[in-house]
Amino acid sequence: MRVVISGATGLIGSALTEHLRSTGHDVVRLVRGAPAGNDVVWDPAKGSLPDDALVGAHAVVHLAGAGIGDHRWTDDYKREVLDSRVLSTRLLAERIAAMQGGRDGPTVLLSGSAVGFYGDRGDEVLDETSPGGSGFLADVCREWEAATAPASAAGARVVRLRTGVVLTPKGGALKKLLPLFKLGIGGRFGKGTQWQSWISLTDEVGAIAHLLTADVEGPVNLTAPAPVTNAEFTRTLGSVLHRVAVVPVPKFGPSLVLGRELAESLLYDGQRVMPMVLAATEYVFAHPSLEPALRALLSR
């Protein structure tokens, strides 16, 4: 299968590229910097995508977008977060739509989204039928997903990947937490009652590869089937690292570093999300529960 991947140099995209190539697929990366091999240069902010970029492709996996936690949420950066997702998604969706009915265009679009779609929902159990929530991240996800509409309206199979916290020591939240916990100064955020819907990088990549051919469309939660509270997550991580994790992190610390809105959204809001659609496709998780997942990830 020939698969075009945007965001292919990111944490998930690079792992997905490696996995697909190792299993015999032909991968074309959409990049904004210097190309290598069969990379294709694009500029979604300018609506620039070569006419032949998607020719011969069976599917597009769209993972590009400015990092949510890379900068404080100024008005300008919030606009960048939104535009980087919506403009790039719309560009790909419109190009895919224009190619439907021919023999040389992709018929599948797997487009990134996040469990932030549901907003901060307390203990409510959420699945793909649950309505969207409120807040900046929920609004971004709503517009991000809506931008796929041209492709689905034209008959392409569109899957919206609502990803949880991706666990890997190579990057993301876990990489940032490890030094603190190894020093014995890690702990829960606030009361620790907020839910964390997580997935190992292994399962994130495995699920995306699975969805390239699974008979499913619409929103799909990419989360492990056993979400945990932040208190349980930090306690488990401390146990795996043989460190005590009992000192809570007060809100004022992260708020000073990240800004109040970003700190609240990333650290203190939560969603208790279940991967019901993925389970119905009979995807088999490599890491369905947290402690074995952390032990496997941190033993490498």
Buried (B, 14 or more C-beta within 10 A) or exposed (E): BBBBBBBBBBBBBBBBBEBBEEEEBBBBBBBBEEEEEEBBBBEBEEEEBEEEBBBBBBBBBBBBBBEBBEBBBEEEBBEBBBBBBBBBBBBBBBBBBBBBEEEEBBBBBBBBBBBBBBBBBEEEEBBBEBEBBEBBBBBBBBBBBEBBBBBBEBEBBBBBBBBBBBBBBBBBBBEEBBEBBEEBEBBBBBEBBBBBBBBBBBBBBBBBBBBBEBEBBEBBBBBBBBBBBBBBBBBBBBBBBEBBBEEBBEBEEBBEEBBBBBBBBBBBBBBBBBBBBBBEBEBEBBBBEBBEBBEEBBEE
